[in-house]
Amino acid sequence: MNGFNPYKPKKDDKLDKTVLKHTKKHRNTIHGRRSLNSQMPEPFHRRTNDWDIFSKTPKAHMESLDDRLDEMAGYDAFKEATIQLMDSNQIIYRVVSRRTGEEVADFMLAPPGLKYKLISGVRYETLEHAKKIYKGILANPKLRDRWNKTRGDLNDIIAFERQLKNGEKKTSHTISDVRIPREFKMVTFRPAWR
């Protein structure tokens, strides 16, 4: 099947290439959904628009990426923003598009004991480390608003690992592979004439 694949960035997308090149140059680690997409096959991919990056000096890397993207655009197209995580004193440094308001990249201080995997010279958080972080998020009632997305990511990792363990070479999901949360399950009734 030839056509547009929404889960892979377009080949000519300069923005993604610039962020990836910046991450590789400064030896930062990509985490979050982009990390999962890079390590799992396509049936487990989910589209994401921003880059989540662990860095030893997140503020400096946010500023340098902002400058690099502005230089690429030819004008001041991006701005810097900061937010504080709800459950800790950690600050997320963001590069945001001025025109659309969309986040381009989020920089966070790298946690101690961060495990990464090199893929094409770029550091990606390992699936085991991501599982540990996701389980921590699901155990924290203060982060309830992130539970749905986190639960989906964790289920994807578990399903992928189960597939690897069983040695399956499945390339697509079937209806029986999809987990439906209990609150969305429908009660079906059997007709009386059967």
C-alpha positions as CSV (number, residue, x, y, z in Angstrom):
1,M,0.0,0.0,0.0
2,N,1.5,3.3,-1.1
3,G,0.4,6.5,0.5
4,F,0.9,8.9,3.4
5,N,1.8,7.3,6.7
6,P,0.7,9.6,9.6
7,Y,3.0,7.9,12.1
8,K,6.3,8.7,10.3
9,P,7.5,12.3,9.8
10,K,7.5,13.6,6.3
11,K,10.8,13.1,4.5
12,D,11.2,16.9,3.9
13,D,10.2,17.9,7.4
14,K,13.1,20.3,8.3
15,L,11.8,20.9,11.8
16,D,12.0,17.3,12.9
17,K,15.4,16.9,11.2
18,T,16.7,20.0,13.0
19,V,15.5,18.8,16.4
20,L,17.0,15.3,15.8
21,K,20.3,16.7,14.7
22,H,20.4,19.1,17.7
23,T,19.7,16.2,20.1
24,K,22.3,14.0,18.5
25,K,25.0,16.8,18.6
26,H,24.4,17.6,22.3
27,R,24.1,13.9,23.3
28,N,20.7,14.4,24.8
29,T,18.2,11.5,25.3
30,I,14.8,11.4,23.6
31,H,12.0,9.9,25.8
32,G,8.3,9.6,25.6
33,R,6.3,8.5,22.6
34,R,9.1,9.2,20.0
35,S,11.3,6.9,21.9
36,L,8.7,4.2,21.9
37,N,8.0,4.6,18.2
38,S,11.7,4.3,17.4
39,Q,12.0,1.0,19.2
40,M,8.7,-0.8,18.4
41,P,7.3,-1.8,15.0
42,E,4.6,0.2,13.2
43,P,1.5,-1.4,14.6
44,F,2.4,0.0,18.0
45,H,3.2,3.5,16.8
46,R,1.1,6.5,17.9
47,R,1.4,9.9,16.3
48,T,3.0,12.7,18.4
49,N,3.8,16.2,17.5
50,D,6.4,17.3,20.1
51,W,9.8,16.0,21.1
52,D,10.4,15.1,24.8
53,I,14.1,15.4,25.6
54,F,16.2,14.6,28.7
55,S,19.2,16.9,29.1
56,K,21.9,17.6,31.7
57,T,21.4,21.4,31.1
58,P,17.8,21.7,29.8
59,K,17.6,25.5,29.9
60,A,20.8,26.0,27.8
61,H,19.7,23.4,25.3
62,M,16.2,25.0,25.0
63,E,17.8,28.3,24.2
64,S,20.2,26.8,21.6
65,L,17.4,24.9,19.9
66,D,15.2,28.0,19.9
67,D,18.1,30.0,18.3
68,R,18.7,27.3,15.7
69,L,15.0,27.0,14.7
70,D,14.8,30.8,14.4
71,E,17.8,30.8,12.2
72,M,16.3,28.1,10.1
73,A,13.0,30.0,9.7
74,G,14.7,33.3,9.0
75,Y,12.8,35.2,11.7
76,D,11.8,34.9,15.3
77,A,9.3,32.1,14.7
78,F,9.8,30.3,18.0
79,K,9.7,31.3,21.7
80,E,10.8,29.8,25.0
81,A,8.4,28.9,27.8
82,T,8.6,27.1,31.1
83,I,6.2,25.2,33.3
84,Q,6.5,23.3,36.5
85,L,5.5,19.7,36.9
86,M,2.5,19.2,39.3
87,D,4.1,16.5,41.4
88,S,7.6,17.9,41.9
89,N,9.7,21.0,41.7
90,Q,11.1,20.0,38.3
91,I,10.7,22.6,35.5
92,I,10.0,21.7,31.9
93,Y,11.7,24.1,29.4
94,R,9.7,24.3,26.1
95,V,10.3,25.6,22.6
96,V,6.9,26.8,21.2
97,S,5.9,28.0,17.8
98,R,4.7,31.6,17.9
99,R,2.4,31.2,14.9
100,T,0.5,28.0,16.0
101,G,1.3,27.9,19.7
102,E,2.2,24.2,19.4
103,E,5.1,22.7,21.4
104,V,8.1,21.7,19.4
105,A,10.3,20.3,22.1
106,D,10.2,19.8,25.9
107,F,13.5,19.7,27.8
108,M,13.7,18.2,31.2
109,L,16.6,17.4,33.6
110,A,17.8,13.9,33.1
111,P,16.8,11.6,36.0
112,P,19.5,9.7,37.8
113,G,20.1,6.2,36.5
114,L,18.7,7.0,33.0
115,K,19.2,4.1,30.7
116,Y,19.3,4.7,27.0
117,K,19.8,2.9,23.7
118,L,21.7,4.2,20.7
119,I,19.8,4.1,17.4
120,S,21.6,5.7,14.4
121,G,23.8,7.7,16.8
122,V,20.8,9.1,18.7
123,R,20.1,8.3,22.4
124,Y,16.6,6.9,23.1
125,E,15.3,6.0,26.6
126,T,15.0,2.2,26.9
127,L,11.6,0.5,27.1
128,E,12.5,-0.9,30.6
129,H,13.2,2.6,31.9
130,A,10.0,4.0,30.3
131,K,8.0,1.2,32.0
132,K,9.4,2.2,35.4
133,I,8.5,5.8,34.9
134,Y,5.0,5.0,33.5
135,K,4.3,2.8,36.5
136,G,5.3,5.6,38.8
137,I,2.9,8.0,37.0
138,L,0.0,5.5,37.3
139,A,0.7,5.1,41.0
140,N,0.6,8.9,41.6
141,P,-3.0,10.2,42.2
142,K,-1.8,13.8,41.5
143,L,-1.1,12.8,37.9
144,R,-4.6,11.4,37.2
145,D,-5.0,13.6,34.1
146,R,-2.1,11.8,32.4
147,W,-3.2,8.3,33.3
148,N,-5.1,7.5,30.1
149,K,-2.2,8.3,27.8
150,T,0.3,6.7,30.1
151,R,-1.8,3.5,30.4
152,G,-1.9,3.3,26.6
153,D,1.8,3.6,26.3
154,L,2.5,1.1,29.0
155,N,0.0,-1.4,27.4
156,D,1.9,-0.9,24.1
157,I,5.2,-1.8,25.7
158,I,3.8,-4.8,27.5
159,A,2.1,-6.1,24.3
160,F,5.3,-5.6,22.3
161,E,7.4,-7.4,24.9
162,R,4.8,-10.3,25.0
163,Q,5.0,-10.5,21.2
164,L,8.9,-10.7,21.4
165,K,8.7,-13.3,24.1
166,N,6.4,-15.5,22.1
167,G,8.5,-15.0,19.0
168,E,5.6,-13.8,17.0
169,K,6.2,-11.9,13.7
170,K,2.8,-10.2,13.6
171,T,2.8,-7.1,11.6
172,S,-0.7,-5.8,12.4
173,H,-3.3,-5.9,15.2
174,T,-6.4,-7.9,15.0
175,I,-9.7,-7.2,16.8
176,S,-8.8,-9.7,19.5
177,D,-5.4,-7.9,20.2
178,V,-7.0,-4.7,21.1
179,R,-7.7,-4.2,24.8
180,I,-10.9,-2.3,25.6
181,P,-11.1,-0.6,29.0
182,R,-13.8,-2.0,31.2
183,E,-15.8,1.3,31.2
184,F,-16.1,1.1,27.4
185,K,-17.2,-2.5,27.1
186,M,-20.7,-3.1,25.9
187,V,-23.1,-5.6,27.4
188,T,-24.4,-7.8,24.6
189,F,-27.5,-9.9,24.9
190,R,-28.1,-13.3,23.2
191,P,-31.4,-13.4,21.2
192,A,-34.0,-15.7,22.7
193,W,-34.5,-17.7,19.5
194,R,-31.0,-19.2,19.6
